[in-house]
Amino acid sequence: MAKVLIVDDAAFMRQMLAQMLSGEHEVCGEATTGVEAIEKYKEVQPDIVTMDITMPDMMGTEAVREILKLDPTAKIVMCSAMGQRHMVLEAMKLGAKDFIVKPFQKDNILHAISKYV
């Protein structure tokens, strides 16, 4: 059972992800912005992070860069809507491990996480 940090500015998306992970993994924290994600990462030291791309104050790609500076072994799975392909590719170049496309499907989420924990 992996400790997962969920990062998304939309409360309903965080709730949906938490429900899909329930029973399979432990949600050890949630963050609504990139800056909050970095602080929460330091605090909870998750096994894996699900990271939204588009957020206020700091884009997910920048949060990926900062988290990987803190912990080069961090495992981050990007969460993107269709049409954000260039940002997903940028995040992958920065070191994100994978991506899942919104709207989420439970099997896709669990599969993406299980590949890295």
Residue, then its C-alpha position, 0 to 999 in steps of 0.5 A: m500500500a503506497k502513500v499518495l499525495i494528491v495535488d489538484d486545485a479542484a476539490f472534487m478531483r481530489q475527492m474523486l482520486a481519494q475515493m478511487l485509491s481508497g482500500e488500495h493505497e493510503v492518501c497521506g495528504e492533499a494540496t491545492t497549489g504547486v507551492e502547497a504541494i512542495e511543502k506537503y511533499k516535505e511534510v508527508q514524504p509520500d511514495i508517489v504524487t499525482m500532480d495536476i498540471t494547471m493550478p494557481d500560483m505555480m504550474g504542475t510542471e514547475a512543482v515537479r521541478e522543485i520536488l525533484k530538486l528536493d528528492p531526485t527519486a520522487k515518483i510523480v504521475m501527471c494528471s492532465a486534461m486532453g489538449q495539455r499534451h505539450m505540458v505533459l511532455e514538458a513534465m516528463k522531460l523534467g522527470a515525471k514518471d507517467f501521466i493519466v488523462k482526466p476524466f479519471q478511470k480507476d483502473n488507469i490510476l491504479h495501474a499508473i501508481s502500481k508501476y512505480v511503487 
